[in-house]
Amino acid sequence: MSDTRSSKTTQASRPQASTTPVTLRVQGMDCSGCERKVEAALTRLSHVEEVSASSVTGSVRLTALPGKALSHSQIKSTLKALGYQVIDESVDTAESKKMTSWWQSPKGRLVIVSGALLALAWGLKFAWPALGSWPFIAATVVGLVPVIHRAWQALKVGNPFTIEMLMSIAALGALAINAAAEAAVVVFLFAVGELLEGVAAAQARRSISALSRLTPSTARLLERGEVREIAAASLQPGQRVQVRPGDRLPCDGQIIAGHSSIDESPVNGESVPRERGEGETVFAGTVNLDGVLEVEVTRSAENNTIARVIKLVEEAQAAKAPVARFIDRFAFYYMPAVVGVALLVAIVPPLVSSMLWSESIYRALALLLIACPCALVISTPAAIAAGLSVGARNGLLMKGGAVLEQLGKLKRVALDKTGTLTAGKPTVTDVESFNGISAGEIVRLAAALEQGSSHPLAMAISDYFHNEGFYPEGTQQTGVTLPAVRGGRALAGQGVAGQVEGRELMLVSPRYLQRSNSSANDWDVRIEALEQQGKSLALLLENDQPIGLIALRDEPREDAQKGLQALARLGVQAVMLSGDNARTVAAIGEQLGIEAEGELMPEDKAQRVRQWQAQGLGPVGKVGDGINDAPALAAAEVGIAMGSGTDVALETADAALLKNRVGGIAEMIALSRATMRNVKTNVALALGFKALFLVSTVLGYTGMWVAVMADTGATVLVTLNALYLLRYRFNDIG
């Protein structure tokens, strides 16, 4: 898909004497700590100049030193020693299609086994107290072995201060002072966290494959007047394809023959299908609605619109480094300091005073127990879990603590128009009649012409007829049917025609009148005024003379105005970015009182987000519901998908509004800020307890049993504080 990836040799053991960066797919690299370990290990290789690892995309990008060759066998062996595996392209393709359940993964099995052993240990403790701590020791060892292995491998490549090393020392220290139950709990919680990171990373990677499914697998190739099916991936510029009504376009191209309405919503979010004719450009993944088209391919499969969207999503996700885990950051300074202090407490007093070695070792072990990060391990995840639970109960889905933390920092939010600020489908806004014909009659005749059509405008007119009750006088709504159409026919890209009750009628776009000999000069001003409001028009003609018109537009959601006002109260600026035509976007933006920009392709939306970030206007959030929003959702600090959106938008985004309420954006931000206040309180409580009892333990005022109580008390306290967050109420935020 990318140039770097396609340059990778299939013979993993063959060195590459090139300075071109090479991208390798790596299995099991699921967190920022993993990234740092991989980068530290590979940077030490003599032939490597630069390394960039991404846990989001599961890839490592390497550049060789000038004149050197990348040895894939050495890279693979180095990664394998760390517990990771390089995946070949062919294997990766198969793996991406396999939906492995979390309990089938190594991390999942470890969580299940260690959790079962922990539960069994507690059961045995109450049933057979004589067994002592052995069940907890067994549970600790089972969960700790892989952690110690990873810590040792990281130590061998010069990276001793890892979260694995911190956990190993904490657990072993707890075992040494007979706190096996606490050791087992900490190891189990750590395993659960590792599993959740792996699941989230795998889901993010699978979202990329969902994008590729937009393009059909086959295409109808035109050669020497004959049509044959070939693989869409094999299409090359200059070839011609036939696209039937209802088919997705297999390529980016130019229409050579034919005229049709094209549903471009998968690419640009346009709410109303656009009419396309000879000489106009069409995009891969869009849907041909009503006419047969002959299209000349202008871009190869690896460079078409969908492929470029996929590449943008990959690059944005790789560039957006996940927020480092608090414990991992803190451990860089905390662990060596605590271990150093414990060693001093164990060794120095007997050498400079009459203190017994047994007493100094006792104090050192108590110090290690106090230093055990139990309360810290629980404090942040407990608050985050409570915040996520509150959000989920209210239809606010956030994919992890990093997202919840970042939401509260947002300064600007970019919103898509179609399906986000608007309902996502056109509705009738105006009906005007000519020559004294009633508005109801115009709607009735238009609905009759369009009956049976699945075109969005046709369905909107039909819905308007039935919902507004435009029925002939003397009839009841129940059981009334529209009159039959005789000689009904589609006017490719223009509208429909036929006889209704003996009247020769046509329902067409204003463009039809411009192309025909009929004159609509009397209505030019009115048509222009309605189109300036961003409305799509359908003109009803009888014997080629206009007798009325129907205007339609994708109108704002009922809660859009209130949701935008809630954002303003939180100090967050809202901007509309849309692929819809500029007039429609400007009209909706004016109606909502929001800055708006239209006619943007997916890469344009992502570029706007990056520009704001570069100008210091961020952090930036992006809200959308379509595949066209995927690159911008990935580029933003926080991507938010509407719950009715596509699977790709939901997978690419960091959060989702399951109730499709614009006000949910403000609710997410307010909940984030409340959660982070809770997190800061918890961290202060946990560190405060530790600081107090670290000093008292070093001075000998408190012993092991007090250390256990202090650590357990801090854990209980921060947990209760986190549970208080479950009572959070949104009031009237959104």
ZAMARGU-4260 file (C-alpha; in steps of 0.2 Angstrom, whole numbers, plus 5000, padded with zeros to 4 digits):
<rodrens>
0) 5000/5000/5000 | 5014/5012/5004 | 5030/5014/4994 | 5041/5008/5009 | 5031/4993/5012
5) 5030/4988/4994 | 5049/4989/4993 | 5051/4976/5007 | 5059/4960/5000 | 5050/4943/5003
10) 5066/4935/5008 | 5067/4940/5026 | 5085/4934/5028 | 5092/4944/5013 | 5101/4960/5017
15) 5095/4976/5008 | 5109/4988/5003 | 5098/5003/5003 | 5094/5019/5013 | 5076/5018/5008
20) 5066/5016/5024 | 5058/4999/5026 | 5042/4996/5035 | 5039/4979/5044 | 5023/4973/5052
25) 5026/4967/5070 | 5014/4957/5081 | 5012/4960/5099 | 5018/4978/5100 | 5003/4986/5108
30) 5008/5000/5119 | 5020/5015/5120 | 5031/5005/5132 | 5033/4992/5118 | 5037/5006/5106
35) 5052/5012/5117 | 5058/4994/5120 | 5058/4990/5101 | 5066/5007/5097 | 5080/5005/5110
40) 5084/4987/5105 | 5084/4990/5086 | 5094/5007/5087 | 5108/4997/5095 | 5111/4987/5079
45) 5126/4992/5069 | 5117/4994/5052 | 5102/5004/5058 | 5102/5023/5058 | 5084/5027/5063
50) 5070/5018/5070 | 5052/5023/5072 | 5039/5011/5080 | 5020/5013/5080 | 5009/5002/5092
55) 4994/5009/5083 | 4998/5002/5066 | 5009/4988/5073 | 5023/4992/5062 | 5042/4997/5063
60) 5050/5009/5051 | 5069/5007/5049 | 5082/5017/5039 | 5100/5009/5036 | 5116/5019/5038
65) 5123/5025/5022 | 5132/5011/5013 | 5125/4998/5025 | 5112/4984/5022 | 5097/4980/5033
70) 5098/4962/5039 | 5081/4956/5041 | 5086/4940/5050 | 5095/4950/5064 | 5080/4962/5066
75) 5068/4947/5067 | 5079/4938/5080 | 5081/4955/5090 | 5062/4957/5090 | 5059/4939/5094
80) 5070/4940/5110 | 5059/4955/5116 | 5043/4944/5113 | 5038/4951/5096 | 5036/4943/5079
85) 5039/4950/5062 | 5024/4946/5050 | 5027/4943/5031 | 5015/4952/5020 | 5006/4936/5014
90) 5004/4931/5032 | 4998/4948/5037 | 4985/4948/5024 | 4978/4932/5031 | 4979/4937/5049
95) 4970/4954/5046 | 4955/4944/5040 | 4955/4933/5055 | 4945/4939/5070 | 4954/4931/5085
100) 4944/4932/5101 | 4954/4940/5116 | 4953/4924/5126 | 4962/4915/5112 | 4977/4927/5113
105) 4993/4923/5124 | 4989/4939/5134 | 4970/4933/5136 | 4975/4916/5141 | 4987/4923/5154
110) 4973/4934/5161 | 4961/4919/5163 | 4974/4908/5171 | 4981/4921/5183 | 4963/4927/5187
115) 4957/4909/5191 | 4973/4905/5201 | 4970/4922/5211 | 4951/4917/5214 | 4957/4899/5219
120) 4970/4907/5231 | 4957/4917/5240 | 4945/4902/5241 | 4959/4891/5249 | 4964/4905/5261
125) 4946/4905/5269 | 4943/4886/5267 | 4961/4880/5273 | 4970/4893/5282 | 4984/4881/5285
130) 4990/4882/5267 | 4997/4900/5271 | 5003/4910/5257 | 5007/4896/5245 | 4992/4898/5234
135) 4995/4917/5232 | 5014/4913/5228 | 5009/4901/5214 | 4997/4914/5207 | 5010/4927/5207
140) 5023/4917/5199 | 5012/4911/5185 | 5008/4929/5181 | 5025/4936/5184 | 5036/4924/5174
145) 5032/4932/5157 | 5034/4950/5165 | 5051/4945/5172 | 5056/4938/5155 | 5052/4954/5146
150) 5060/4965/5159 | 5076/4954/5157 | 5076/4955/5138 | 5074/4974/5139 | 5088/4975/5152
155) 5100/4965/5140 | 5097/4978/5127 | 5101/4993/5138 | 5083/4998/5144 | 5082/4993/5163
160) 5069/5006/5168 | 5053/4998/5161 | 5036/4995/5168 | 5040/4977/5168 | 5055/4979/5179
165) 5045/4990/5191 | 5032/4977/5192 | 5044/4963/5194 | 5053/4972/5209 | 5037/4977/5217
170) 5030/4959/5216 | 5046/4950/5221 | 5048/4963/5235 | 5030/4959/5241 | 5034/4940/5241
175) 5050/4943/5251 | 5040/4951/5265 | 5026/4939/5265 | 5014/4950/5256 | 5010/4937/5243
180) 4991/4941/5241 | 4995/4959/5237 | 5008/4953/5224 | 4996/4942/5216 | 4983/4955/5214
185) 4995/4968/5207 | 5002/4955/5194 | 4984/4951/5189 | 4979/4969/5186 | 4994/4972/5176
190) 4990/4957/5165 | 4972/4964/5162 | 4979/4981/5157 | 4991/4973/5145 | 4977/4963/5137
195) 4966/4978/5135 | 4979/4988/5126 | 4982/4973/5114 | 4963/4972/5110 | 4962/4991/5107
200) 4977/4990/5096 | 4970/4976/5086 | 4953/4984/5083 | 4962/5000/5076 | 4972/4990/5064
205) 4957/4980/5058 | 4948/4997/5053 | 4961/4999/5039 | 4955/4983/5031 | 4937/4989/5032
210) 4941/5004/5021 | 4948/4993/5007 | 4932/4984/5006 | 4923/4999/4998 | 4931/4996/4982
215) 4923/4981/4973 | 4934/4966/4970 | 4930/4964/4951 | 4928/4977/4937 | 4919/4975/4920
220) 4934/4978/4908 | 4929/4985/4890 | 4941/4978/4877 | 4937/4978/4858 | 4919/4980/4861
225) 4918/4966/4873 | 4915/4965/4892 | 4924/4954/4904 | 4927/4953/4922 | 4944/4956/4929
230) 4951/4959/4947 | 4949/4978/4951 | 4966/4978/4958 | 4974/4975/4941 | 4966/4990/4933
235) 4979/5002/4925 | 4977/5020/4918 | 4970/5020/4901 | 4959/5005/4902 | 4940/5007/4901
240) 4927/4999/4912 | 4908/4998/4911 | 4899/5003/4927 | 4881/4997/4928 | 4867/5005/4939
245) 4869/5000/4957 | 4887/4996/4955 | 4902/5003/4965 | 4915/5011/4954 | 4931/5001/4954
250) 4943/5015/4950 | 4946/5033/4949 | 4942/5039/4931 | 4934/5050/4919 | 4917/5047/4911
255) 4919/5043/4892 | 4901/5039/4889 | 4884/5040/4898 | 4876/5051/4911 | 4870/5046/4929
260) 4868/5051/4947 | 4883/5046/4958 | 4882/5044/4976 | 4898/5051/4982 | 4895/5050/5001
265) 4908/5037/5004 | 4921/5049/4998 | 4916/5067/5001 | 4900/5066/5012 | 4889/5074/4999
270) 4871/5071/5005 | 4863/5072/4988 | 4869/5062/4973 | 4878/5072/4960 | 4874/5071/4942
275) 4890/5066/4931 | 4891/5066/4913 | 4905/5064/4899 | 4921/5072/4903 | 4918/5073/4922
280) 4928/5064/4936 | 4922/5050/4946 | 4930/5041/4961 | 4933/5023/4967 | 4920/5017/4980
285) 4906/5029/4975 | 4890/5021/4969 | 4882/5023/4951 | 4863/5025/4954 | 4854/5025/4937
290) 4864/5025/4921 | 4876/5014/4912 | 4893/5023/4912 | 4909/5020/4902 | 4924/5026/4912
295) 4942/5027/4908 | 4954/5023/4922 | 4965/5038/4927 | 4974/5030/4943 | 4980/5013/4947
300) 4972/5003/4961 | 4986/5007/4973 | 4984/5026/4970 | 4965/5028/4969 | 4955/5038/4981
305) 4951/5024/4993 | 4969/5019/4993 | 4974/5036/4997 | 4962/5038/5011 | 4969/5022/5018
310) 4986/5028/5017 | 4981/5045/5026 | 4973/5035/5040 | 4988/5024/5042 | 5000/5039/5042
315) 4990/5049/5054 | 4987/5035/5066 | 5006/5031/5066 | 5011/5050/5069 | 4998/5052/5083
320) 5008/5044/5098 | 4997/5037/5111 | 4998/5046/5128 | 5011/5037/5138 | 5005/5027/5153
325) 5007/5037/5169 | 5015/5023/5179 | 5028/5020/5165 | 5033/5038/5165 | 5034/5039/5183
330) 5044/5023/5185 | 5058/5031/5175 | 5062/5041/5190 | 5053/5033/5204 | 5059/5015/5202
335) 5078/5018/5202 | 5076/5031/5217 | 5066/5019/5227 | 5077/5004/5224 | 5092/5015/5228
340) 5085/5021/5244 | 5080/5003/5249 | 5098/4997/5246 | 5105/5011/5256 | 5093/5007/5270
345) 5098/4989/5270 | 5117/4992/5270 | 5122/5009/5277 | 5115/5008/5295 | 5124/4993/5300
350) 5140/5000/5293 | 5139/5017/5302 | 5129/5012/5318 | 5125/4998/5329 | 5110/4993/5320
355) 5108/4974/5317 | 5108/4968/5299 | 5091/4960/5302 | 5084/4976/5307 | 5090/4986/5292
360) 5085/4972/5280 | 5068/4972/5288 | 5066/4991/5285 | 5072/4990/5267 | 5059/4976/5264
365) 5046/4987/5272 | 5051/5001/5261 | 5050/4991/5245 | 5032/4986/5251 | 5027/5004/5253
370) 5035/5008/5236 | 5024/4994/5228 | 5014/5004/5216 | 4997/4996/5221 | 4988/5012/5225
375) 4996/5020/5210 | 4992/5006/5198 | 4973/5006/5204 | 4971/5025/5206 | 4971/5031/5188
380) 4963/5016/5180 | 4949/5016/5194 | 4944/5034/5190 | 4946/5031/5171 | 4935/5016/5173
385) 4922/5025/5182 | 4922/5039/5169 | 4920/5027/5155 | 4906/5018/5164 | 4897/5035/5166
390) 4899/5039/5148 | 4894/5022/5142 | 4877/5023/5152 | 4874/5040/5143 | 4878/5034/5126
395) 4896/5041/5126 | 4908/5028/5120 | 4927/5032/5123 | 4941/5020/5118 | 4952/5021/5133
400) 4959/5032/5146 | 4970/5042/5135 | 4955/5047/5125 | 4946/5052/5140 | 4960/5062/5146
405) 4963/5071/5130 | 4945/5076/5127 | 4945/5088/5142 | 4960/5098/5134 | 4951/5101/5117
410) 4951/5119/5111 | 4943/5117/5094 | 4931/5104/5087 | 4929/5102/5068 | 4912/5094/5064
415) 4906/5086/5048 | 4889/5092/5041 | 4880/5078/5033 | 4874/5065/5046 | 4883/5075/5060
420) 4876/5092/5061 | 4862/5088/5049 | 4850/5073/5048 | 4859/5065/5034 | 4845/5065/5022
425) 4836/5078/5012 | 4819/5084/5017 | 4806/5095/5008 | 4808/5113/5013 | 4798/5123/5000
430) 4784/5119/4988 | 4779/5132/4975 | 4766/5131/4962 | 4762/5140/4946 | 4746/5145/4937
435) 4735/5143/4952 | 4739/5124/4955 | 4739/5120/4974 | 4755/5115/4983 | 4747/5099/4988
440) 4743/5095/4970 | 4761/5098/4965 | 4767/5086/4979 | 4755/5073/4974 | 4759/5073/4956
445) 4778/5073/4960 | 4776/5059/4972 | 4767/5049/4959 | 4780/5051/4946 | 4794/5046/4959
450) 4784/5031/4967 | 4795/5015/4968 | 4811/5025/4966 | 4825/5023/4979 | 4834/5040/4975
455) 4835/5050/4990 | 4826/5065/4983 | 4812/5054/4977 | 4810/5046/4994 | 4810/5063/5003
460) 4796/5069/4991 | 4786/5053/4995 | 4789/5054/5013 | 4783/5072/5013 | 4767/5068/5004
465) 4762/5054/5016 | 4768/5064/5032 | 4759/5080/5027 | 4743/5072/5021 | 4742/5079/5003
470) 4727/5069/4997 | 4713/5073/4985 | 4698/5081/4992 | 4684/5069/4998 | 4697/5055/5002
475) 4703/5048/5018 | 4722/5046/5022 | 4720/5027/5026 | 4720/5017/5010 | 4724/5031/4998
480) 4736/5026/4984 | 4745/5037/4972 | 4739/5037/4954 | 4748/5025/4942 | 4761/5031/4930
485) 4760/5026/4912 | 4775/5026/4901 | 4787/5030/4915 | 4805/5032/4911 | 4821/5039/4918
490) 4830/5053/4911 | 4848/5049/4915 | 4855/5061/4927 | 4840/5073/4924 | 4824/5066/4932
495) 4809/5056/4927 | 4794/5057/4915 | 4778/5049/4912 | 4759/5051/4911 | 4749/5053/4927
500) 4730/5054/4925 | 4732/5058/4907 | 4744/5072/4910 | 4761/5072/4902 | 4773/5076/4916
505) 4791/5077/4920 | 4800/5080/4936 | 4818/5087/4932 | 4832/5097/4939 | 4834/5116/4934
510) 4848/5110/4922 | 4836/5101/4911 | 4827/5118/4907 | 4844/5126/4903 | 4847/5112/4890
515) 4830/5111/4883 | 4821/5124/4871 | 4809/5128/4885 | 4811/5144/4894 | 4810/5146/4912
520) 4816/5165/4913 | 4801/5169/4924 | 4807/5158/4937 | 4826/5161/4936 | 4827/5173/4950
525) 4817/5162/4962 | 4827/5146/4957 | 4843/5156/4960 | 4837/5162/4977 | 4833/5144/4983
530) 4849/5137/4976 | 4859/5151/4985 | 4851/5144/5001 | 4860/5127/4997 | 4844/5118/4992
535) 4841/5105/4978 | 4827/5109/4966 | 4815/5097/4957 | 4804/5106/4944 | 4787/5099/4939
540) 4784/5101/4920 | 4768/5098/4911 | 4770/5097/4892 | 4787/5104/4894 | 4781/5119/4904
545) 4785/5122/4922 | 4769/5121/4934 | 4778/5120/4951 | 4794/5116/4960 | 4799/5107/4976
550) 4815/5112/4986 | 4824/5100/4997 | 4839/5101/5009 | 4848/5091/5022 | 4842/5101/5037
555) 4851/5103/5054 | 4847/5091/5068 | 4835/5097/5081 | 4849/5097/5094 | 4862/5104/5084
560) 4860/5122/5089 | 4859/5118/5108 | 4874/5106/5106 | 4885/5120/5098 | 4880/5132/5112
565) 4885/5120/5125 | 4902/5119/5117 | 4904/5138/5117 | 4900/5138/5136 | 4914/5126/5138
570) 4926/5137/5129 | 4928/5126/5114 | 4927/5133/5096 | 4916/5123/5083 | 4920/5124/5065
575) 4911/5114/5051 | 4921/5105/5037 | 4911/5097/5024 | 4912/5089/5007 | 4895/5096/5002
580) 4894/5110/4989 | 4899/5127/4996 | 4882/5135/4995 | 4874/5122/5005 | 4888/5122/5018
585) 4887/5141/5019 | 4868/5141/5022 | 4869/5128/5035 | 4883/5137/5044 | 4874/5153/5044
590) 4858/5145/5051 | 4868/5137/5065 | 4880/5152/5068 | 4896/5142/5065 | 4911/5145/5054
595) 4909/5133/5039 | 4919/5127/5024 | 4913/5116/5010 | 4919/5106/4995 | 4933/5097/5004
600) 4940/5080/5000 | 4945/5068/5014 | 4963/5074/5013 | 4958/5092/5014 | 4949/5089/5030
605) 4964/5081/5037 | 4975/5095/5031 | 4964/5108/5040 | 4966/5099/5056 | 4985/5098/5054
610) 4986/5116/5050 | 4976/5121/5066 | 4988/5110/5076 | 5003/5118/5068 | 4996/5135/5072
615) 4994/5131/5090 | 4975/5131/5089 | 4973/5113/5097 | 4971/5101/5104 | 4959/5098/5090
620) 4944/5086/5090 | 4935/5080/5074 | 4917/5074/5073 | 4910/5064/5058 | 4900/5049/5053
625) 4907/5044/5036 | 4922/5035/5028 | 4927/5052/5020 | 4930/5058/5038 | 4942/5044/5042
630) 4959/5053/5039 | 4953/5069/5048 | 4947/5058/5063 | 4964/5049/5064 | 4974/5066/5062
635) 4965/5075/5076 | 4970/5073/5094 | 4953/5065/5097 | 4941/5058/5083 | 4923/5057/5087
640) 4911/5047/5077 | 4892/5048/5077 | 4884/5031/5081 | 4874/5030/5065 | 4891/5032/5055
645) 4900/5019/5045 | 4910/5005/5053 | 4926/5013/5047 | 4922/5030/5055 | 4917/5021/5072
650) 4933/5010/5071 | 4945/5025/5066 | 4938/5037/5079 | 4943/5037/5097 | 4926/5040/5103
655) 4908/5038/5097 | 4891/5046/5101 | 4879/5031/5101 | 4864/5042/5103 | 4868/5053/5088
660) 4867/5069/5099 | 4877/5084/5095 | 4876/5089/5113 | 4885/5073/5117 | 4901/5081/5112
665) 4900/5094/5126 | 4895/5080/5138 | 4911/5070/5133 | 4922/5085/5136 | 4914/5090/5153
670) 4915/5071/5159 | 4933/5071/5154 | 4937/5086/5164 | 4928/5079/5179 | 4937/5063/5178
675) 4954/5071/5177 | 4950/5081/5192 | 4947/5064/5201 | 4963/5056/5194 | 4973/5071/5200
680) 4965/5069/5217 | 4969/5050/5217 | 4987/5052/5212 | 4989/5065/5226 | 4982/5053/5239
685) 4992/5038/5233 | 5008/5048/5232 | 5005/5057/5249 | 5002/5041/5258 | 5018/5034/5251
690) 5028/5049/5255 | 5022/5049/5273 | 5025/5031/5276 | 5042/5030/5266 | 5049/5043/5278
695) 5041/5035/5294 | 5048/5017/5288 | 5065/5024/5285 | 5066/5031/5302 | 5059/5015/5310
700) 5043/5022/5316 | 5032/5010/5306 | 5035/4992/5302 | 5029/4980/5289 | 5011/4978/5296
705) 5009/4996/5296 | 5016/4997/5278 | 5003/4984/5272 | 4989/4994/5281 | 4995/5010/5273
710) 4996/5003/5256 | 4980/4994/5257 | 4972/5010/5265 | 4978/5021/5251 | 4971/5008/5238
715) 4954/5008/5246 | 4954/5027/5248 | 4957/5030/5229 | 4945/5017/5224 | 4931/5025/5234
720) 4935/5042/5227 | 4934/5034/5210 | 4918/5026/5213 | 4911/5043/5219 | 4913/5048/5201
725) 4899/5036/5196 | 4887/5049/5204 | 4892/5062/5191 | 4877/5070/5183 | 4877/5080/5166
730) 4864/5092/5171 | 4860/5103/5156 | 4877/5103/5148 | 4871/5097/5131
</rodrens>
